[in-house]
Amino acid sequence: MARKQGSHAGTTGPKVRDAALRLFARHGFAAVSMRQIAAEVGVQAGALYLYTPDKQTLLFELMTDHLRDLLEDWQPPGGGPVAELEDFARHHIRYHLDRPDLVFIAYMELRNLTPENFAAVERLRGAYEARLEAVLRSGVADGKFDVPDVKLATMGLIAMLTGVTTWFKDGGRLSRVDVEDIYWGMVRKAVSA
């Protein structure tokens, strides 16, 4: 019997994803086996295949679900490019600080995706980047921003904002709000807003 007594599809499936997320973030995708994931969940290795066809699919779904949720969670609020840029910066920091393992995997495990899965993830990343790029282009067109290369500024700002997840710790010297405020100041100066 593949399913452990007391396991349920509605709870075990999310546990499989959560265990894979933790293990991939801690040890790296290549170092984690399906047996390790099963042990973390408390099911037999064969039972995992009731929830996912393979480890690659788990990685791909973690990444794409993260990016789809991110795209759904931030929509330009209106109010002009300065207000939208501030909202983007603050949202990006808040959203990513709550999901450091997903952020790590989304950037560090791209190399482990199949070419088809990589292309799908890149399309979603591109859609998110395009939102910031549109805000910056609007600000340049309105004379609010002075950005010599909008595409480069887009990539630089996203990298800067995402980098917070590598060092921020709750309970440290700065609160989340402090970090948002300081980063918004740096973003504003970077685009001369």
C-alpha positions in Angstrom: 0.0 0.0 0.0 1.5 3.3 -1.1 -0.4 5.8 1.1 0.5 5.9 4.8 -2.5 5.2 7.0 -4.0 8.5 8.1 -2.7 10.5 5.1 -5.2 12.4 3.0 -4.8 13.8 -0.5 -6.0 17.2 0.5 -3.4 17.6 3.2 -0.6 15.4 1.9 -0.3 17.2 -1.5 0.5 20.5 0.1 2.9 18.8 2.6 4.8 17.3 -0.3 5.2 20.8 -1.9 6.2 22.4 1.5 8.7 19.7 2.1 10.2 20.0 -1.4 10.4 23.7 -0.9 12.3 23.5 2.4 14.6 20.8 1.2 15.4 22.4 -2.2 16.1 25.7 -0.4 18.3 24.1 2.3 20.2 21.5 0.2 19.7 22.4 -3.5 17.5 20.7 -6.0 20.1 18.3 -7.3 21.0 17.1 -3.8 17.4 16.2 -2.8 15.9 12.9 -3.6 12.3 11.9 -3.7 13.0 9.6 -0.8 14.1 12.6 1.3 10.9 14.4 0.4 8.8 11.4 1.3 10.6 11.0 4.6 10.0 14.7 5.4 6.3 14.2 4.7 6.1 10.9 6.5 4.9 8.8 3.5 6.5 6.0 1.5 8.5 7.2 -1.5 6.1 5.6 -3.9 3.2 7.6 -2.5 4.8 10.9 -3.7 3.9 9.9 -7.3 0.2 10.2 -6.3 0.9 14.0 -5.9 3.6 14.7 -8.6 5.0 12.9 -11.5 8.6 13.7 -10.6 11.0 16.1 -8.9 11.3 18.3 -11.9 7.6 18.9 -11.9 7.7 19.9 -8.2 10.4 22.4 -8.9 8.6 23.8 -11.9 5.3 24.1 -10.1 7.0 25.8 -7.1 8.5 28.4 -9.4 5.5 29.0 -11.6 3.0 29.2 -8.7 5.3 31.7 -7.0 5.5 33.9 -10.1 1.8 33.6 -10.9 0.9 34.6 -7.3 3.3 37.5 -7.6 1.8 38.7 -10.8 -1.7 38.4 -9.4 -0.8 40.1 -6.2 0.6 43.3 -7.7 -1.4 45.4 -10.2 -0.4 49.0 -10.9 -2.6 51.0 -8.5 -2.8 54.2 -10.6 -2.0 57.6 -9.4 0.9 58.2 -11.8 4.3 56.7 -12.3 5.9 57.9 -9.0 3.1 56.5 -6.9 3.1 53.3 -8.9 6.9 52.9 -8.6 6.7 53.4 -4.8 3.9 50.9 -4.6 5.9 48.4 -6.7 9.0 48.8 -4.5 7.2 48.4 -1.2 5.1 45.5 -2.5 8.1 43.7 -3.9 10.0 43.9 -0.6 6.9 42.8 1.5 6.0 40.0 -0.8 9.5 38.5 -1.0 10.4 38.9 2.7 7.5 36.6 3.4 8.8 34.0 1.0 12.6 33.8 1.2 12.8 30.1 0.3 10.7 30.6 -2.8 12.8 33.6 -3.8 16.0 31.6 -3.3 14.7 28.7 -5.4 13.3 31.0 -8.1 16.7 32.5 -8.7 19.2 29.7 -7.8 17.5 26.7 -9.3 16.8 28.0 -12.8 19.7 25.9 -14.0 17.9 22.7 -13.0 14.8 23.3 -15.2 14.3 21.5 -18.5 14.5 23.9 -21.5 10.8 23.9 -21.8 10.2 24.6 -18.2 12.9 27.3 -18.2 11.2 29.0 -21.1 7.8 29.0 -19.2 9.4 30.4 -16.1 11.2 33.1 -18.1 7.9 34.1 -19.7 6.4 34.7 -16.3 9.4 36.5 -15.0 9.3 38.7 -18.2 5.7 39.5 -17.5 6.5 40.7 -14.0 9.5 42.7 -15.2 7.4 44.3 -18.0 5.1 45.8 -15.3 8.0 47.7 -13.7 9.3 48.6 -17.1 6.0 50.1 -18.1 6.0 52.2 -14.9 9.5 53.4 -15.7 8.7 54.2 -19.3 5.6 56.1 -18.2 7.7 58.1 -15.8 10.3 58.9 -18.4 7.6 60.0 -20.9 6.0 62.2 -18.2 9.4 63.7 -17.4 9.2 62.3 -13.8 12.1 59.9 -14.2 15.5 60.4 -15.7 16.5 56.8 -16.8 19.0 56.4 -19.6 18.2 52.7 -20.2 14.8 51.6 -18.9 15.4 47.9 -19.4 18.7 48.1 -17.4 17.0 50.1 -14.7 14.2 47.5 -14.5 16.6 44.7 -14.0 18.8 46.7 -11.5 15.9 47.7 -9.4 14.4 44.2 -9.2 17.8 42.8 -8.2 18.3 45.5 -5.6 14.8 45.0 -4.1 15.0 41.2 -4.2 18.4 41.3 -2.5 16.7 42.2 0.8 15.8 38.6 1.3 19.5 37.6 1.6 20.2 39.7 4.7 17.0 40.9 6.4 16.1 39.3 9.7 13.0 40.1 11.7 13.9 41.5 15.0 17.1 43.0 13.7 18.3 46.6 13.7 15.7 47.7 11.1 12.0 46.9 10.9 10.4 45.9 7.7 8.8 49.4 7.4 12.2 51.0 8.0 13.7 48.8 5.2 10.8 49.7 2.9 11.3 53.4 3.6 15.0 53.3 3.0 14.7 51.3 -0.1 12.0 53.5 -1.5 14.4 56.4 -1.0 17.1 54.6 -2.9 14.8 53.6 -5.7 13.5 57.2 -6.0 17.1 58.5 -6.2 18.0 55.8 -8.8 15.4 57.1 -11.2 15.7 60.8 -10.1 12.1 60.8 -9.1 
